[in-house]
Amino acid sequence: MTMITVIGESLVDTIRDPQMAAPTQTHPGGSPLNVAVGCARRGPTRPPLPNWVP
């Protein structure tokens, strides 16, 4: 099994209806979560990043 660790800040996206017709909604978000979800969708057969040397 391949394990990928993503490190970064934990953010919450807050969605508010300007007319207050619906209650405020919160969703997990942020760049580290997006990277983790993208890696999970690609599957373990592909590397998450290309191999490069600075």
Secondary structure as the mmCIF struct_conf table of DSSP 4:
data_model
#
loop_
_struct_conf.conf_type_id
_struct_conf.id
_struct_conf.beg_label_comp_id
_struct_conf.beg_label_asym_id
_struct_conf.beg_label_seq_id
_struct_conf.end_label_comp_id
_struct_conf.end_label_asym_id
_struct_conf.end_label_seq_id
STRN STRN1 LEU A 11 ILE A 15
TURN_TY1_P TURN_TY1_P1 PRO A 18 GLN A 19
BEND BEND1 ALA A 21 ALA A 22
STRN STRN2 GLN A 25 GLY A 29
BEND BEND2 GLY A 30 GLY A 30
HELX_RH_AL_P HELX_RH_AL_P1 SER A 31 ARG A 42
TURN_TY1_P TURN_TY1_P2 PRO A 44 THR A 45
BEND BEND3 ARG A 46 ARG A 46
BEND BEND4 PRO A 48 LEU A 49
#
